[in-house]
Amino acid sequence: MECPYCKAQNRDGVRYCGSCGKQIDPSTTTAVPAATPGNSGSIPRSLLAGSRLQGGRYLIRQVLGEGGMGTALLAQDMRLDGKLVVIKELLSEQTDPQKKQEEVRNFKREVSTLAHIDHPLVPNVTDHFQEGMRYFMVQEYVEGENLEQRLERTKQPMRERDALICASEVLDILEYLAQQTPPIVHRDIKPANIIIGAKDKRAHLVDFGIARADETKNVQRKQTSALGTPGYAPPEQYQGNADPRADLYALGATLHHILTNRDPRNFPPFIYPPLRSLNAQISPDTERILSRELVNDINQRYQSAIAMKQDIDSVLQNRFGIAGNSSSYTLSNSGAMGAIGKPTSTNTAVTPNSLSNPNLPPLSNQPTAVSPPPPPPSYSGSPPFMPPPNYYRPLNRQSNQPKQPKQRRTGWLPILLVLLLLVLVLGSAFGFLYIRNNSGHKNNNNDNSGGSSATQGPAIPNAIGVTKIGNEYIGISDGSFAFNAGNASNPYKQQAVNLFKANKSDPSATIPLFDEALQHTTNDAEALIYREDMRVISSGVPYVTFVVGAMVTGDSTLRGVGNDDLQGAYVAQKEYNDNGLLHGGVKVRLLIANSGSQTQYADQVAAQIVQLAKTDPTFVGVMGWPYSSRSLEVVKTLTQAGIPMVSQTSSSDDLTNISPYFFRVAPANKIQGIVGARYAEHTLNARNAVLFVDPTDSYSQSLGQDFAQQFQADGNQIVATEDYTRGNAASISARVADALSHHPDIIYFSGYASDIDTLISDPSSGTIPIMGGDALYELSGYPHGGRGGVGRLHFTTFAYPDEWNNLGYKPLPAFFTDYPNDFDPGRQHHQGSPYGFTRADNDVILSYDAMVALLKGADNALKTGKIKLAPADLEQGLKQISGTNGFQGVSGQITFGANGDPVNKAIVILHVSSGGPLQMEP
């Protein structure tokens, strides 16, 4: 039978199309299978309003929404006088019988999981059944509004009081789920899955579509099919390592969303700006709670729902006068949360005590319900030698009941004594194991001043050390590991690092080997930094340590940027050390941190930097990262540890005001967008533009948006926006024809040099001018040449080596003399392009300025009389580089605003001439 709507073929007699789901026979009142097993080309769809199930018992009213595994339908149970219920139907697009059967098993598992949940804030399962090849589950209907609908309706953040009450109630549910054997993980906490009941005004948790009961034996198994919702799910959930703590993170992300109205799905994942930077009305206590919870390291977050709930309840009581009364999943019998009134003989509020007295265990509402703790399972993703997570310990519940008569409380004494004894025994056992394991850990690994080790697999390395991931080594080196080891004709660098690793007590012994290595490769910034470090350590003079965050491995573009970063940092280090520019003759030592080819590796390196801050008293701050995505990846981790960083070229608008510890010497994309739009209008005479943008990349998205806003504000038009994916040439080629069909005057390519090559090399793109931002200025960034169309290229950038000469500024900074002296001392070691030897590109210049900013910040702190600096001292020193206390950098005047951005920073516009070389616009 052919569907009259979509023309799909269906089995004779069916009344709903198996492809589009529309009713074929309007008189139908009962549901039949939507597809046959042999109909591999059809995709089942949900039922329509008016359909009936189970012989007419359930009447479908409307579709409520679709989730990862099915559709939720609002229906009436005609056997119960038309009572409203929710029916969830399994929907599958699988045509493979085995995969389809796996989805059916998952659906049945959800039914089984929910059927055993008995919590008043989780809808009960009342029925489940199968009709033909379709599977259904029936739940109680919670009438009300979910938090996402509330945000869409009000267009503003929730009040802190209301949001915390909601969070406290959800945490009560999560505590209950974690107490199940095995614990149940919801895996999809988000605003849309939290409904405020219209009758009881409580927060109800719905949609357990990817919830799982995590048995200990399955902990090692990857569960990548349960990824949750981007923006809310924590990093470990994408690695298949979710446990009950993952739901706490997702709830934290949900709270951040509803308190700021900043939808995390529209921003890079795992990045949450401080609450009060987005909503100044939020209390510092609530900001601290979310700052603790929204970190990537699972062991740094709250370890149990009850711990997080106690802190939230404390804020509710102390700030809003509201007693959290749902400290047990039985919810006591106290009704909704209410304001604390004068205590009476029948109602005494009990103060949540996790903030004021974390050692005092709260009492349970049900003394007869005490059960022994389940055995603590191990997690594959956790660091070695960590104590068991808190949520596996007995979670005693806090009472909000009136104080009982003395004779009734005496029954607690034996139980309390048994619990105390149990805690002492377990504490002693865990303490013994912890001490023994950590002792072995220290014996088997060097401390911060010891050797660097290459660790295979995902184990967390020490502050100094590297981890091999694929073919790359990710981590931090103090000269005992070479990220770029050289080749057989120049083995001296590798010999030098091996010697230092074997004997760190004599760093001067490595200097001749580094000298020999540099005779062969004069511009090897890694070797130059290590050699300078060895001189500093050997001198016996006090020094401060900085980490240079870069990409030293990866493709040629990344390695080129990484070498530029190291070169700029080295020139600054050498200038300051040779000329004694730091107050008191303090020297400068640099460590190299490599985040390699993948953005997510940067957070692992950031975790190492945090460890470094704890173990190396000379460490004060970070120079890096050059890419906005990397800076966004690390800024939260470093901020929470109080570590300042100065980025050389990260320009995403998302970084403006992101942290009091983040500074940058390149202006935000908004400035580039304004300058670029004006240049397109006045110089290129453009009135219609096509925008190429990668909506998933923070840099590309923000720069494209900034250009478009200014271009349109000036009365011009963006005639089309072409979405592409960074690193995917086909996604760019596929949009060229559509872009040209709009007859633009200019193409604005918001992206990177490695991707622009695809566009400028495409002969069909014609002669239309192409414009972009600073990321297009990368000398090694046109892998396929693109020379035929490169003459159409114009872009804004933050520095250009000929800028001083072109503008007639005198005298030139010492940088322009020091750079060739450092990297080509004999002026005879390079052939071809002078870049990297005698001529610095923009990345080198900006890295130099960023390093100098850090050194000037350190000098400001040293001038206060401090003998030893801490990261906090450097932060204060950097803040002094403001107003009239700025300095003249090579790329322009450097003065930091209150948001960490440079003030009135210069922008340069470059274009490629017909002959090929870059030229600066006047």
JOFEN-V424843 format. One record per pair of residues at least 4 apart in sequence whose C-alpha atoms are under 6 Angstrom apart, sorted by sequence separation. I is the first residue (numbers start at 1). J is the second residue. D is the distance in whole Angstrom. If there is no record, write none. Layout:
# JOFEN-V424843
i = {I;I}
j = {J;J}
d = {D;D}
This chain:
# JOFEN-V424843
i = {3;17;52;66;78;111;130;151;171;179;197;229;237;242;255;257;276;287;290;305;309;314;315;316;317;353;354;412;416;423;427;430;433;434;435;446;461;468;477;500;518;534;554;556;570;574;575;576;582;612;631;635;639;669;672;673;678;679;680;681;697;700;707;708;709;712;730;757;786;802;804;815;818;820;821;834;835;840;843;852;862;869;881;882;889;896;897;912;913;2;3;16;17;53;66;77;130;178;196;197;228;236;237;257;317;326;343;446;468;576;580;625;638;681;711;712;804;834;835;881;888;896;897;912;2;16;52;65;76;77;94;177;178;196;236;257;276;316;317;467;553;595;613;625;680;694;695;887;896;897;912;2;16;52;65;76;129;177;196;466;467;551;552;595;693;724;887;895;896;911;1;15;16;64;76;128;195;293;466;724;886;895;911;1;15;51;64;75;76;128;195;292;466;485;886;910;1;15;34;50;63;75;115;127;128;194;227;465;552;577;910;1;49;62;75;127;194;227;313;456;465;551;909;910;49;62;74;126;193;275;452;453;454;455;456;464;550;861;909;49;61;73;125;126;193;452;454;464;824;882;61;73;125;496;823;881;882;892;60;72;124;653;881;18;59;72;124;210;224;322;376;448;481;648;652;653;858;861;18;59;71;123;223;233;322;480;496;644;645;646;647;648;649;651;652;820;857;860;58;71;222;232;260;321;322;479;644;646;651;820;58;70;260;321;858;57;70;480;511;857;30;31;57;70;232;373;480;492;493;857;29;30;31;186;621;623;624;625;626;628;639;746;748;750;770;771;773;774;19;29;621;622;623;624;626;627;746;747;748;749;752;753;769;770;771;772;773;774;18;19;21;187;493;621;623;626;628;746;748;752;771;19;186;492;753;757;761;18;185;508;760;185;507;754;184;452;606;690;753;754;761;184;687;688;689;690;692;694;757;760;183;508;603;677;688;689;690;691;692;693;694;760;182;183;599;603;690;692;694;182;364;182;231;364;673;231;363;364;365;669;673;677;362;363;364;362;363;670;674;166;231;252;314;188;849;187;525;529;310;525;552;554;800;148;311;543;547;551;553;554;799;147;148;249;310;311;542;543;544;545;546;547;548;549;550;551;90;147;249;543;545;547;548;551;89;146;704;89;652;88;146;88;146;43;87;145;350;451;700;87;145;349;479;700;86;144;385;86;144;85;143;144;348;40;85;86;143;347;689;85;533;688;689;688;689;690;691;692;693;689;692;185;686;189;189;191;190;178;328;327;545;546;544;545;548;325;546;547;548;549;550;546;548;549;122;121;122;303;303;304;303;799;33;33;158;157;158;157;157;157;798;797;798;797;796;478;796;477;795;477;795;476;794;476;794;475;793;475;793;474;474;791;791;791;175;475;171;171;168;463;463;463;176;172;216;665;648;648;648;646;557;557;643;644;667;663;664;665;662;657;620;621;620;568;572;583;582;569;564;565;568;569;583;564;568;565;569;523;522;522;273}
j = {7;21;56;70;82;115;134;155;175;183;201;233;241;246;259;261;280;291;294;309;313;318;319;320;321;357;358;416;420;427;431;434;437;438;439;450;465;472;481;504;522;538;558;560;574;578;579;580;586;616;635;639;643;673;676;677;682;683;684;685;701;704;711;712;713;716;734;761;790;806;808;819;822;824;825;838;839;844;847;856;866;873;885;886;893;900;901;916;917;7;8;21;22;58;71;82;135;183;201;202;233;241;242;262;322;331;348;451;473;581;585;630;643;686;716;717;809;839;840;886;893;901;902;917;8;22;58;71;82;83;100;183;184;202;242;263;282;322;323;473;559;601;619;631;686;700;701;893;902;903;918;9;23;59;72;83;136;184;203;473;474;558;559;602;700;731;894;902;903;918;9;23;24;72;84;136;203;301;474;732;894;903;919;10;24;60;73;84;85;137;204;301;475;494;895;919;11;25;44;60;73;85;125;137;138;204;237;475;562;587;920;12;60;73;86;138;205;238;324;467;476;562;920;921;61;74;86;138;205;287;464;465;466;467;468;476;562;873;921;62;74;86;138;139;206;465;467;477;837;895;75;87;139;510;837;895;896;906;75;87;139;668;896;34;75;88;140;226;240;338;392;464;497;664;668;669;874;877;35;76;88;140;240;250;339;497;513;661;662;663;664;665;666;668;669;837;874;877;76;89;240;250;278;339;340;497;662;664;669;838;77;89;279;340;877;77;90;500;531;877;51;52;78;91;253;394;501;513;514;878;51;52;53;208;643;645;646;647;648;650;661;768;770;772;792;793;795;796;42;52;644;645;646;647;649;650;769;770;771;772;775;776;792;793;794;795;796;797;42;43;45;211;517;645;647;650;652;770;772;776;795;44;211;517;778;782;786;44;211;534;786;212;534;781;212;480;634;718;781;782;789;213;716;717;718;719;721;723;786;789;213;538;633;707;718;719;720;721;722;723;724;790;213;214;630;634;721;723;725;214;396;215;264;397;706;265;397;398;399;703;707;711;397;398;399;398;399;706;710;203;269;290;352;228;889;228;566;570;352;567;594;596;842;191;354;586;590;594;596;597;842;191;192;293;354;355;586;587;588;589;590;591;592;593;594;595;135;192;294;588;590;592;593;596;135;192;750;136;699;136;194;137;195;93;137;195;400;501;750;138;196;400;530;751;138;196;437;139;197;139;197;198;402;95;140;141;198;402;744;141;589;744;745;745;746;747;748;749;750;747;750;244;745;250;251;254;254;244;397;398;618;619;618;619;622;400;621;622;623;624;625;622;624;625;204;204;205;389;390;391;391;891;132;133;258;258;259;259;260;261;907;907;908;908;908;591;909;591;909;592;910;592;910;593;911;593;911;594;912;594;595;912;913;914;305;605;305;309;309;608;611;612;329;329;377;850;846;847;850;850;780;781;871;875;902;900;901;902;900;899;870;871;871;844;848;859;859;847;843;844;847;848;862;844;848;847;851;823;823;824;658}
d = {5;5;5;6;4;6;6;5;6;6;5;6;5;6;6;5;4;6;6;6;6;6;6;5;4;5;4;6;6;6;6;6;6;6;6;5;6;6;6;5;5;6;6;6;6;6;6;6;6;6;6;6;6;6;6;6;6;5;5;5;6;6;6;6;6;5;6;6;6;6;6;6;6;5;5;5;5;6;6;6;5;6;5;5;6;6;6;6;6;5;5;6;5;5;4;5;5;5;6;5;6;5;5;5;5;5;5;6;4;5;5;6;5;5;6;6;5;5;6;5;4;6;6;6;6;6;5;6;5;5;5;6;6;5;6;6;6;5;5;5;5;5;6;5;6;6;5;6;5;6;5;5;4;5;5;5;5;5;5;6;5;6;5;5;6;5;5;5;6;6;6;6;5;5;5;6;6;5;5;6;5;6;5;5;5;5;5;6;6;4;5;6;4;6;4;6;6;5;6;5;5;5;5;6;6;6;6;6;5;6;5;5;5;6;6;5;5;5;5;6;5;5;6;6;5;5;5;6;6;6;6;5;5;5;5;5;5;6;6;5;5;6;6;5;5;4;5;6;5;5;5;5;4;5;5;6;5;6;4;6;6;5;6;4;5;4;6;6;5;6;6;6;6;6;6;6;5;5;5;5;6;5;4;5;4;5;5;4;5;5;5;6;5;5;6;6;6;5;5;5;4;5;6;5;5;6;6;5;5;4;5;5;6;5;6;6;4;6;6;4;6;6;5;5;5;5;5;5;6;4;6;5;6;6;6;6;6;5;6;4;6;6;6;5;6;6;5;5;5;6;5;5;5;4;5;5;5;5;5;5;5;4;5;5;5;5;5;4;6;5;5;6;5;6;6;5;6;6;6;5;5;6;4;5;6;5;4;5;5;6;6;5;5;5;5;6;6;6;5;6;6;4;5;5;5;6;6;6;5;5;6;6;6;6;6;6;5;5;5;5;5;6;6;6;6;5;6;6;5;6;6;5;5;4;5;5;6;5;5;5;4;5;6;5;6;4;6;5;6;5;5;6;5;5;6;6;6;6;5;5;6;6;5;5;6;5;6;5;5;5;5;5;5;6;5;6;5;4;5;5;5;5;5;5;5;5;6;6;6;5;6;6;6;5;6;5;5;5;5;6;5;5;4;6;6;5;5;5;5;4;6;6;5;5;6;6;6;5;5;6;6;4;5;5;5;5;6;5;5;5;5;5;6;5;5;5;5;5;5;6;6;5;5;5;6;6;5;6;6;6;5;6;5;4;6;6;5;5;5;5;6;6;6;5;6;5;5;6;5;4;6;5;5;6;6;5;5;5;5;5;5;6;6;5;6;5;4;6;6;5;6;6;6;4;4;6;6;5;6;5;6;5;6;5;5;5;6;6;6;5;5;5;6;6;6;6;5;5;5;6;6;6;5;6;6;4;6;6;6;4;5;6;4;5;6;6;5;6;6;6;5;5;6;5;4;5;6;4;5;6;6}
